[in-house]
Amino acid sequence: MTLRLKLFASLRERAGAADLSREYAQGISVRDVWQALTREFPALSGQEDALSFAVNQEYVKPDFRPQDGDEVAFIPPVSGGSDGLVGPIKIVRSRIDVAALEAAVADPAAGAIATFVGTTRNENSGRRVLRLEYEAYEPMALREMRKLAEEAGRRWNIVRAAVTHRIGVVEIGEASVAIAVSAPHRAEAFSACRFLIDRIKEIVPIWKKEHFEGGEIWVGCQTSHPPHLHHGDH
């Protein structure tokens, strides 16, 4: 099917085009259309977290599926929107592009960028790990990661914070989570980055199944329950 695509403001400048026409398979979502555009125009990467979608001049959710001939508009934040401190905050099902994450937080005001990348290792508690598999309550996980990034911005003088978490199967040596924080000085960047990964592993609803030689086991909502929750003995 054919879709008419419209880009505005910073998106138009990054892509070098305002109006496009592209062919897609029936049933594609507007989020998937956007992801196809970021592959075609890499300069658009890192913008989805603050993006709005519209079909035929009506706002829609990212999973909306347009029909043949529809006009799909990608709308960056309008005046008075986000101050740009947070984002992109993403959950993905493919390999994490760490370089793109670092590029998303780069800024002339930043003298340092601290990056954390968590990868799948081949051993845990004496077991030979074959792969990990992640599952998330996505809407809540995204909201909680955004709240943590906002909290990091209140605690430290940072320029921008971005988080990408992968779900699905993550093979040995591949990244399951990546965090990038830019700040005027390295101390703030390091502190905010460590705070984010520690809190993400404590409270964000993302679960990990470990596949090892001889079996598999769920190892919880990252590592533990939120410290402010209390549970009875089981």
N, C-alpha and C positions, 0 to 999 in steps of 0.2 A: 504494500500500500504506500501511497505518497503522503508525506506530511510537509506542511509549510512551517518553517522554523523561524522564530524572531529572537534576536539578541539586542540588548539595550546597554547603553552607558559603558561601564568598564568591560562587560562581556563582549560587546560589539568591538571595542578597541582591541581586546586580546585576540579575538578570532579574525579580526580584519574584515568582518562581514556583518550586516544587519539582518538580511533575509536569505534564507537557504531553503532548498527543496531537496528532500532525501527520501529514499525508498527503504522501508522496513517491513519485517514480517508482521502479519496480523497478530494482535494481542500483545505487542510490546508496550511496556509502561513508559511514562514520561521520564522516570528516573533512568531507565535503560537507554532511552534516547539521549539523555544528557551524558551518560557515561560513554556512549558511542561518539558523541561530539568531543569529549575530552581526549579520546584516543586520536581523533582527527586533528584537533587543535590542542596540543599539550599545554599551551599557555592558559587554558581554562581550568586546569587541574587545581584542586584545593579550594574551589569556590562553592561546592554544593551545600556545605553546612549552612550558609546564609542565604541560600537561593530559594525563590518561590517559583511555582509552576502555574501556568494558566493555559487553558484550552478553550479556543473560541471566545477569548476575553472573559473567562470565568476562572477564578482560582480553583485549583484541584490539588489533591494529595499526590505524593510521589508515585504511588502505585496505580494511579489512574491510567486507563488504557484508551488512547485516542483511536478514532476511526479514520478510514481513508479520506483524505482531503481536509482533515482538521488543521487548524492553525495552533501551533504549540509555541508558547512564549516562555522564555527563561528570564526571570526578573531578579536583578540584584537588589540588595537593600536600598530602600528609598531614603530620602533625607530624613534625619532624625532617628535612623535605625541603629544597628549595633555599632559600638565604638571600635570594633575590630580587634579587641583584646583576645577573644576566644575563637578558636577554630582554625582549620576544620576539625570537627569531631565526627569520626566516621566508624562504622562497622562494615567490614568488607568480607567477601568470600573468596578472594584471590590473593596473590602475593602482595605484601605491603611494599609500596614504593617509598623507601626511607628518604631518598633524595628529594622527592616531591614534597614530603612532609617538612623537611628542613627548609626547602625553598618557600613554603607557605608561611613560615614564621620569620623569614629574613626581613630585615628592615634597616634603613640607614641609622636609626637610633640605637640599634643593638650592637654592642661590642662583643657579645658572646652568644653562642647557641649550644645548649646542652641537649644531647639526644640519648634516649634510652631505648634499646631494642631487646625484647625478650624472645629468646629462641628455644626451640624444642631440643632438649638434650637426650642422649641415648641411655641414660641411667637414672634411676630414682629409687631410693631406699633399697638398694641391692637388686632391683629388678632391671632387666634389659628392656628399655622402652623402644617400641617399634614406631609409634606415632601418637600424636595427641588429637583429640577432637573436641571442639568448643561449641557450646550452645548458649544463646543469649535471649533474654527477654528484651528485645531490641529497643522498643520505645523508651522503656524505663532506663535501660543501660545508657542510651545516648543522653537522656536527660541528666542522669547522675554524673556522667563524665563531664558534661558541660558545667554542671554546678561545681564540680571539683576544680575545673579550670578557672572558673570565676573566683572561687575561694583562693586559689593560688595567686590570682591577680590582686586580691585584697591583702594577702600576707606579705608578698614580695613585690618589689619594683620590677615587674617584667614588661616586655613589649607585647609578646603574643605567645599563646600556648596551643598546641595541636596534639590530638590523640587519634590514633587509628588502631582498632582491635579487629583481629581476624576471627571468623567463626568457620565451622566446618573442620575438615581434616587438615592438620598442619604436620608436615613431615619433619623428620630429624634435620636440624640445621636451619629450618625456615622460621621466620619471625611470626609470632602470634600477636604481639603488641608492640607499638612504637610510639614514643612521646618525644616531641621537640618543643623546647622552650627557649625563646630569645629574651635577652635582658641587656641593659647597659653594661653590667659587670658579671663576671663568671659566677660569683658566689650566689647571687640571686637565681641565676639560671640553674645551677646545680641543685640548690635547695628546693626550688619549685618542681623540678623534674623528679627528684626523689620523693617528694610529698605526693605527687600525682600517681606514680606507680604503686607506692605503698597503699594509698587509699583506694585506688582502683581495685587492687587485689583483695581489699577488705570488704568493700560495700557494693560494688557494681555487680548486678545480677548476670554474671557470665560464668558458666559452669564448664568444667574440664573433665573429659574422660581420657584416662590413660590406657592405651593399648600396649600390653607388654607380652613378652614370651610366656605363654601359658594362660593368659587371661586378660581381663580388662577391669577397670575400676573407676567409678566417679570419684573425683578428689575435691568436690565441693565448689562453692561459689568463689572461685579463685583459690583462696587459702583459708578463709575463716568467716564466721558470722560478724556483722557489724558489732563493734565493741559496745555500743549503747543498747544492744538487744540482749535479753537474758532468756535462756532456754533451760527447761528442766532436764534432769538426767533421763537417758533413754536406755 
